[in-house]
Amino acid sequence: MELGMVGLGRMGANMAERLVRGGHTVVGFDPGAAAREQAAARGIGAAASLAELVAALPAPRTLWLMVPAGAVDATLAELRPLLAAGDTVVDGGNSNYKDTVRRAGELLAHDLHYVDSGTSGGVWGLQEGYSLMIGGEEAAVERLRPIFETLAPAAERGWGRVGPSGAGHFTKMIHNGIEYGMMQAYAEGFAILGRKAEFGLDLHQIAQIWRHGSVVRSWLLDLSADALGKNPDLQGIAPYVEDSGEGRWTVAEAIDLDVSAPVITASLMERLRSREKDSFADKLLAAMRNEFGGHAIRKE
């Protein structure tokens, strides 16, 4: 199949290259000239504009978006007048599922198909394949089956249509919320192990042991073992953790649906806490302990 890839950042370019390796023809566009040049060097066709990209594709066209969530509406506004009835747009980024439902309705009014593909796999997807959680009309998804089968770890696993438009991004949102909780649990567990100084525990060794046969083995543990092997004391890494926004959306959805999600919520709060260099809350806690119990206060 032939398709256009809009957004040739690291993940978009990797996905395009995996498709090219699988025998598909990919023409890409990115506003950055350097990204286009790098993509061309990897066997990916490069267009200088969205108009040139659309013109290079046979009908019915398929455009796969790998752009930040905040740039999707602007990209669609520029792209829509260039498309014709029957064309399909796939959003493979981390859009809010509510925006996806809205966008699908807006494009459907112009006889355009909108498919959302929650995509997991990160920088390893080029070699290992991507986990694809897909939402959209059944016929539109089925037409793109060869694309999904090539991007996935195998044609028969690691991908699937999970529901109508928005369902793919909703599922990926919850996936990321679960990821927050798992990562936090690993981080806390290894922190406790490391604090037990009298045992002199080798955290990399323990991670390697757990990777095989343990009930807590996972790809995240594999990556943790790799990180600890390269940098046992994590020197040079600031204790500051970003969040992509999907953890926040997951917590908000749990509240809206009256579902208790304390682990995911706590893991999100810990990420926010990691960014506090001068915590007013902690200072007030210390002051309160001093007031009611005369506990000592450490001076700055």
Disulfide bonds with the S-S distance in Angstrom:
none
